[in-house]
Amino acid sequence: PTPFTMIDGTRFSFNLPDPLLRLIDDISSQARGRLELPDPVTNPMTRDRYLVNSLYEEAITSSQLEGASTTRRDAKRMLREKRRPRDRSEQMILNNYMALERVRELKDQPLTPQMVLDIHAVVTEGTLDDPADAGRIQQPGEERIRIYGDETDDQVLHVPPPAEQLPERLRRLCDFANGVGDFADQYVPPLVRSIIVHFMMGYDHYFVDGNGRTARAVFQWSMLRQGFFLAEFLSISRLLRRAPARYARSFLRVEQDEGDLTHFLLAQARVISHAITDLHEYLARKSSELEHAAALLRQTPLNNRQIAIIESFLRDPSGSVSAIDHQSTHRVSAQTAHNDLRGLEEAGFLAHTKRGRRIVWFPAPDMEERVRGPH
């Protein structure tokens, strides 16, 4: 049994059947052991590119799970160009991205109720009907949030615990996540601990809105805190979004099974395992694409310095370069540096903006397509 209870007092419990044990072993060896990590995420030259891309993907799909309607292309462009959100959907995505960045910064700190509130405040900034609800658990006397089966409110799927219980339930959740207090001597496999934290955040539903996004951000914290280094490169929400009904049913089945978490643990472990497989396939595909792109660039009229710029942006699309940077790196004159960068802009590979008094160039949104297309 776990230390957590359902509304009727039934304790949540779980078993560790063979399929779950195998998944725990496989995920732990692939996501915790640094020797098992794929080269692109350990190589300093490429690591940041894949990290930024995974943060973009998770921020976007976690928001889309809760109704954000912005396209991935527009959302990535907003994040990459650091432009202000134009609507609530874009604000949700930006908030999620900032929350994931914050979680990475907090991974070495123990989870506290205040940290959960702070994460919720970041996740919901500028998206709530009442801004005062950001970073605040529901209070006694308020109408408690409920989870419905459809927009007509005909079918109540889940009624979370009363607001009076939330502060104590959140405190116990933090103690469990940290493995302290009453739980200091209780061994729970790290992966299982993280998934239970995710489940309890969803079950307790502390907030008026943004519970799912907050739960997934805290789950990310838990995975990183327990040494699953690869977790920051995985987009769990992208897989959940492929089958959102299955995700919801895995929550509901726990109540139907009288608090047995085994099915939820197994379902989430499979999602994480699939995410790791997807990551390896993505890295292999990107590595092949980079090699192909480099071969194509060598067949163009571009000079070696210009090719080097494009290759660096293919590795890290979030980067930028100034004429001074380019001049210093390649030991050329200021005029030559400007000519190189302007030439790439005229060819459609780069765009520029002013940062203070400096002009900087960054990849055009369709740079990769142009590299692969006819020249």
Buried (B, 14 or more C-beta within 10 A) or exposed (E): EBBBBBEEEBEBBBEEEEEBEEBBEBBBEBBBEEEEBBEBBEEEEBBBBBBBBBBBBBBBBBBBBBEBEBEBEBBBEBBBEEEEBEEBBBBBBBBBBBBBEBBBEBBEEEBBBEBBBBBBBBBBBEBBEEEEBBBBBBEEEEEBBEBEEEEEEEEEBBEBBEBEBBEEBBEBBBBBBBBEEEBEEEEBBBBBBBBBBBBBBBBBBBBBBBBBBBBBBBBBBBBBBBBBBBBBBBBBBBBBBEEEEEBBBBBBBBBEEEBBBBBBBBBBBBBBBBBBEBBEEBBEEBBEBBEEBBEBBEEEEBEEBBBBBBBBBBBBBBBBBBBEBBBEBBEBEEEBBBBBBBBBBEBEBBBBEEEEEEBBBBBBBEBBEBBEEEE
